[in-house]
Amino acid sequence: MTEQNQQNQPASRETAVVGGGCFWCTEAVFLGVEGVLSVESGYAGGQVRNPSYEQVCDGNTGHAEVVKVEFDPSVIGYREVLEIFFATHDPTQLNRQGNDVGTQYRSAVFTESDEERSIALDVIDTLQREDVYDGKIVTEVTPLDGNYFPAEAYHQNYFAQHPNQGYCSFVIAPKVAKFRQKFASRLKR
């Protein structure tokens, strides 16, 4: 590795695994966030190893559609990743986001440490206390415990590859536009 490449590498990397409805939407939002190094769509929280998209959509595996967000903590912290997550979906809807209905679309934060769990619960408590949402936040906070599986290749970077597809145009594009407006200071340059 050249000295130039070493200077461009972040000193450390952290991950957050979150589910806020369709993973295509959540992935599209986080791909635009400054400090985010990679985003991978996947499945977490279920009872089947390496489930397929079809199995997860059937709703019998217990998995949620999630994204694994790898970020540079010197640029963006775990708390801010969660704040963006909560601002870009409705955490008061149980087992759904809009017209996407089922346990696979639940709002969830999958934690990898007691510290992450504490931060996630604090963010939820703060949002609830400040009455940011009309209803009670139903986001589950659960240990990941190695229960994450990448989604199939065709789900990765879906919005960028299919911007004119109906779901992308009518659901994802407005969500990404709202994120870009609200978090303009956090956008990648």
NORRAVEN-V682195 format. One record per pair of residues at least 6 apart in sequence whose C-alpha atoms are under 6 Angstrom apart, sorted by the first residue. I is the first residue (numbers start at 1). J is the second residue. D is the distance in Angstrom with one decimal. If there is no record, write none. Layout:
i=[I	I]
j=[J	J]
d=[D	D]
This chain:
i=[13	13	14	14	15	15	16	16	17	17	17	18	18	18	18	19	19	19	19	20	20	21	21	21	23	23	23	25	29	32	32	33	33	33	34	34	34	35	35	35	35	36	36	37	37	38	39	39	40	40	41	41	41	41	42	42	42	42	42	43	43	43	43	43	43	44	44	44	44	45	45	46	46	46	47	48	50	63	64	64	65	91	91	91	91	92	92	92	92	95	95	95	95	96	96	96	107	108	108	108	109	110	110	110	110	111	111	111	112	112]
j=[71	72	70	71	69	70	68	69	67	68	110	66	67	108	109	65	66	107	108	89	107	97	105	106	41	65	66	172	176	187	188	186	187	188	186	187	188	71	72	75	76	70	71	70	71	70	68	69	67	68	66	67	151	156	66	67	149	150	151	63	64	65	66	148	149	63	64	147	148	63	147	61	62	63	61	61	149	104	104	105	104	107	137	138	139	135	136	137	138	102	103	105	106	102	105	106	139	139	140	141	141	141	142	143	144	117	143	144	143	144]
d=[5.6	5.0	5.7	5.5	5.4	4.4	5.8	5.1	5.6	4.5	5.4	5.3	5.6	5.7	4.6	5.7	4.0	5.3	4.9	5.9	4.6	5.2	4.0	5.9	5.9	5.5	5.5	5.2	5.5	5.6	5.6	5.7	4.8	5.4	5.4	5.2	4.2	5.6	5.3	5.1	5.6	6.0	4.2	5.4	5.1	5.2	5.6	4.7	5.4	5.1	5.9	4.4	5.5	6.0	5.3	5.7	5.5	4.1	4.2	5.7	5.5	4.9	5.5	5.7	5.2	5.1	5.5	5.4	4.5	4.8	5.9	5.3	4.0	3.9	5.6	5.9	5.7	5.7	3.9	5.9	5.5	5.7	5.3	6.0	5.6	5.7	5.6	4.4	5.3	5.1	4.6	5.5	4.1	5.8	5.0	5.6	4.7	5.0	4.7	5.9	4.9	5.9	5.0	5.3	4.8	5.7	4.7	5.3	6.0	5.7]
